[in-house]
């Protein structure tokens, strides 16, 4: 049994850095097996998510004092120490001392020397991508997409996400709640959530009294959905008759560039090529969903990303018109759709587009 908070964090970080483990899934599993107090569990979460988010910045802090590349496990340990010293507000003597204790005995002098230099030496960042700890392409892309607001969005996504709880006790980011509300589900309507897992938007719409069907491609994800009927199906070729729903929601798979604070390791997994690949899939999903909407019905499309290529660049489905009525005061107009940025209301970044099928 791993006993200390820093030991648990270090174990998780090694698996994330060197085995490709997903931070959120791994952390949930490891904390579930630990006997840590609630306070220590919170500290582990901050260390794992924070060190993973700030990996590039931590490397820059460390690399100033390295003559040669350390072993991978020591690189991870140095990142953990540098994060505590520079970003987590841990007292330097505690951050350095406790991190050194995690090192193999022959390496403790080296770890101690590097982290003491990190603690004592002011940092001059080479550029914003290093300082904010993102791949160059994400910073460049969001500067194109958001202009002067890119740095505010990037900085906000380096902060822990607040916990938002609906009236029914379900935990869901406010922006996702706003997407579900924008469908304007009403009692008796037949509604399809085409890419529904883990089910938060589907259950929110069902609370209105609408008859909601939730669909998802993968069985293990579909099993996460509770409270509404669930169908395991391919959203590109859904098993429903044409024009069989009053409303359809497509909360499409995307790069997640508006929700990076929730997915600590995502910034290091996503590539720029993924934007175009996912945009092609999204277009296919949008076209298949359009076939399922009855005349006069609504099609709602959402993504937790910030790129035009994954949202407003998609052509309007044939026979549909964009709904021009604002979905709520939280949303900014964005071409023929709507957008909320991470720093607007301390939520995930989202793009939302609503279409109405002509009668």
MOGI-V875618 format. One record per residue. N is the residue number from 1. RES is the residue in one small letter. PHI is phi in whole degrees, -180 to 180 (none if undefined). Layout:
# MOGI-V875618
n,res,phi
N,RES,PHI
N,RES,PHI
This chain:
# MOGI-V875618
n,res,phi
1,x,none
2,x,-76
3,x,-99
4,x,-96
5,x,-60
6,x,-67
7,x,-63
8,x,-62
9,x,-61
10,x,-64
11,x,-59
12,x,-63
13,x,-64
14,x,-63
15,x,-70
16,x,-68
17,x,-70
18,x,-118
19,x,-121
20,x,76
21,x,-66
22,x,-84
23,x,-57
24,x,-67
25,x,-70
26,x,-65
27,x,-63
28,x,-58
29,x,-67
30,x,-69
31,x,-67
32,x,-63
33,x,-89
34,x,-82
35,x,-114
36,x,-74
37,x,-70
38,x,-59
39,x,-62
40,x,-68
41,x,-63
42,x,-64
43,x,-66
44,x,-59
45,x,-59
46,x,-63
47,x,-65
48,x,-70
49,x,-66
50,x,-65
51,x,-64
52,x,-69
53,x,-59
54,x,-94
55,x,-55
56,x,-67
57,x,-66
58,x,-64
59,x,-61
60,x,-64
61,x,-62
62,x,-78
63,x,-62
64,x,-60
65,x,-118
66,x,-104
67,x,-93
68,x,-140
69,x,-68
70,x,-75
71,x,-58
72,x,-53
73,x,-66
74,x,-72
75,x,-58
76,x,-62
77,x,-64
78,x,-65
79,x,-61
80,x,-59
81,x,-67
82,x,-64
83,x,-63
84,x,-62
85,x,-68
86,x,-96
87,x,-120
88,x,-91
89,x,73
90,x,-77
91,x,-55
92,x,-53
93,x,-65
94,x,-73
95,x,-61
96,x,-69
97,x,-60
98,x,-69
99,x,-71
100,x,-57
101,x,-63
102,x,-83
103,x,-81
104,x,-58
105,x,-54
106,x,-65
107,x,-101
108,x,-66
109,x,-62
110,x,-65
111,x,-61
112,x,-61
113,x,-65
114,x,-66
115,x,-70
116,x,-66
117,x,-67
118,x,-59
119,x,-69
120,x,-96
121,x,-110
122,x,-58
123,x,-101
124,x,-113
125,x,-75
126,x,-76
127,x,-164
128,x,-68
129,x,-64
130,x,-72
131,x,-61
132,x,-87
133,x,65
134,x,-132
135,x,-60
136,x,-54
137,x,-67
138,x,-67
139,x,-62
140,x,-63
141,x,-67
142,x,-72
143,x,-66
144,x,-68
145,x,-74
146,x,-115
147,x,62
148,x,-67
149,x,-90
150,x,-60
151,x,-65
152,x,-64
153,x,-66
154,x,-65
155,x,-65
156,x,-64
157,x,-76
158,x,-91
159,x,-98
160,x,-59
161,x,-76
162,x,-69
163,x,-89
164,x,-116
165,x,-122
166,x,-73
167,x,-61
168,x,-87
169,x,91
170,x,-76
171,x,-84
172,x,-158
173,x,-57
174,x,-57
175,x,-62
176,x,-67
177,x,-62
178,x,-68
179,x,-64
180,x,-60
181,x,-66
182,x,-69
183,x,-68
184,x,56
185,x,-64
186,x,-131
187,x,-55
188,x,90
189,x,-72
190,x,-100
191,x,-128
192,x,-114
193,x,-101
194,x,-77
195,x,-128
196,x,-88
197,x,-59
198,x,-87
199,x,107
200,x,-62
201,x,-71
202,x,-63
203,x,-70
204,x,-65
205,x,-68
206,x,-66
207,x,-64
208,x,-78
209,x,100
210,x,-70
211,x,-90
212,x,-104
213,x,-112
214,x,-106
215,x,-126
216,x,-154
217,x,-73
218,x,-101
219,x,-61
220,x,-66
221,x,-80
222,x,-61
223,x,-69
224,x,-76
225,x,-87
226,x,-134
227,x,98
228,x,-139
229,x,-61
230,x,-124
231,x,-124
232,x,-91
233,x,-157
234,x,-84
235,x,-69
236,x,-74
237,x,-135
238,x,-69
239,x,-89
240,x,-128
241,x,-67
242,x,-58
243,x,59
244,x,-97
245,x,-129
246,x,-70
247,x,-145
248,x,-131
249,x,-108
250,x,-115
251,x,-94
252,x,-79
253,x,-57
254,x,-152
255,x,-71
256,x,70
257,x,-70
258,x,-98
259,x,-127
260,x,-69
261,x,-72
262,x,-82
263,x,-119
264,x,-58
265,x,-93
266,x,-63
267,x,-62
268,x,-93
269,x,-97
270,x,-72
271,x,-118
272,x,-63
273,x,-64
274,x,-64
275,x,-60
276,x,-70
277,x,-62
278,x,-70
279,x,-62
280,x,-65
281,x,-64
282,x,-60
283,x,-61
284,x,-65
285,x,-63
286,x,-64
287,x,-69
288,x,-69
289,x,-65
290,x,-60
291,x,-66
292,x,-91
293,x,-88
294,x,-71
295,x,-56
296,x,87
297,x,-85
298,x,-114
299,x,-120
300,x,-115
301,x,-120
302,x,-141
303,x,-146
304,x,-94
305,x,-133
306,x,-128
307,x,-96
308,x,-65
309,x,-61
310,x,-96
311,x,-143
312,x,-73
313,x,-78
314,x,-68
315,x,-67
316,x,-66
317,x,-57
318,x,-60
319,x,87
320,x,-118
321,x,-127
322,x,-62
323,x,-81
324,x,-88
325,x,-72
326,x,-59
327,x,-76
328,x,162
329,x,-69
330,x,-75
331,x,-92
332,x,-94
333,x,-65
334,x,-145
335,x,55
336,x,-96
337,x,-123
338,x,-143
339,x,-145
340,x,-127
341,x,-97
342,x,-56
343,x,-90
344,x,-67
345,x,-137
346,x,60
347,x,-128
348,x,-65
349,x,-82
350,x,-141
351,x,-120
352,x,-132
353,x,-134
354,x,-117
355,x,-124
356,x,-119
357,x,-78
358,x,-65
359,x,-61
